[in-house]
Amino acid sequence: MTDLTATARLLSSGRATGALIGDVVHVLKRSSSRYGLMLHGVRRQYCCQDGCCDSGLQSDVADVVRQAKELGATKVVIRTGQRSYYVGEIAGLPVKDVSDYVGRVGEDIFVVAGPRW
């Protein structure tokens, strides 16, 4: 169950940012993904796994997930790539597709789907 009063702790490595919300790390990168994380009024795009638009799963993503895991993360939320490209685990944590998380996920924090602007 999601704690809707949770706040985000931001982690970064290279071009990747992780928003740790409760025990879930949301992986973000500048991309053309239609899924975004609205964090206190600012929208950031979800990283796509296959690198179609944002270099995808590189060492920066794994590093962000490792940082989050050290802080108690138990799962990763990221965008499944084109043609259903999907990796089930990153840095030892199970991966979930962002489309299953649309809506409020924390205090003034929302997963949104739709145009980037």
C-alpha positions in Angstrom: 0.0 0.0 0.0 1.3 3.5 -0.9 1.8 6.1 1.8 0.2 9.1 0.2 1.8 11.4 2.7 5.3 10.3 1.6 7.7 12.8 0.2 10.5 12.2 -2.4 14.2 11.9 -1.8 16.1 12.7 -5.0 19.2 10.7 -6.0 21.3 11.2 -9.1 24.0 9.6 -11.2 25.0 10.9 -14.7 21.8 11.6 -16.6 19.5 9.5 -14.3 17.5 10.7 -11.4 15.8 8.5 -8.9 12.9 9.7 -6.8 12.6 7.5 -3.7 9.1 7.7 -2.5 8.5 5.3 0.4 10.1 2.0 -0.7 9.8 2.7 -4.4 12.4 4.3 -6.6 11.0 6.0 -9.7 13.7 6.3 -12.4 13.7 9.5 -14.5 15.7 10.8 -17.4 15.2 13.5 -19.9 13.2 11.6 -22.6 10.2 11.7 -24.8 8.2 9.2 -22.6 4.6 10.2 -22.3 4.8 9.2 -18.6 6.1 11.8 -16.1 6.4 12.3 -12.4 4.9 15.6 -11.2 7.0 16.5 -8.2 5.7 19.6 -6.4 4.6 21.1 -9.8 7.6 20.1 -11.8 7.3 17.3 -14.4 10.2 14.9 -15.1 10.0 12.1 -17.7 10.4 8.4 -16.9 13.4 6.6 -18.3 12.6 4.2 -21.1 14.3 0.8 -20.6 15.3 0.3 -24.3 17.1 3.7 -24.8 14.9 4.7 -27.7 15.0 8.3 -26.7 17.2 8.7 -23.5 20.0 6.1 -23.6 17.9 3.8 -21.4 19.5 1.3 -19.1 23.1 2.4 -18.6 25.3 2.4 -15.5 23.7 5.7 -14.3 20.3 3.9 -13.9 21.9 1.0 -12.0 23.8 3.4 -9.8 20.6 5.3 -8.9 18.8 2.1 -8.1 21.8 0.9 -5.9 21.7 4.2 -4.0 17.9 3.8 -3.4 18.3 0.2 -2.4 20.8 1.3 0.3 18.1 3.7 1.6 15.4 1.0 1.7 13.9 0.7 -1.8 12.3 -2.6 -2.6 11.2 -2.0 -6.2 11.9 0.1 -9.3 9.3 1.9 -11.4 10.4 2.7 -14.9 8.9 2.8 -18.4 8.8 -0.5 -20.4 10.6 0.1 -23.7 9.2 0.0 -27.3 8.1 -3.3 -28.6 7.6 -4.4 -24.9 11.4 -4.4 -24.2 11.5 -5.2 -20.5 14.1 -6.0 -17.9 12.7 -7.6 -14.8 15.4 -6.6 -12.3 17.8 -3.7 -11.9 20.6 -3.9 -9.2 18.7 -6.7 -7.5 15.4 -5.0 -7.3 12.2 -6.0 -9.2 11.0 -3.7 -11.9 7.4 -2.5 -12.4 6.1 -0.6 -15.4 5.1 3.0 -14.7 1.7 2.6 -16.4 0.5 0.6 -13.3 1.3 3.6 -11.0 -0.6 6.5 -12.7 -2.2 8.8 -10.1 -1.1 10.2 -6.7 1.9 8.4 -5.2 2.9 10.8 -2.4 2.5 14.3 -0.9 2.0 16.6 -3.9 3.6 13.8 -6.1 1.7 12.4 -9.1 2.5 9.9 -11.9 0.9 11.4 -15.1 0.4 10.1 -18.6 0.0 12.2 -21.7 1.7 14.9 -23.7 5.0 16.2 -22.3 3.9 19.8 -22.5 
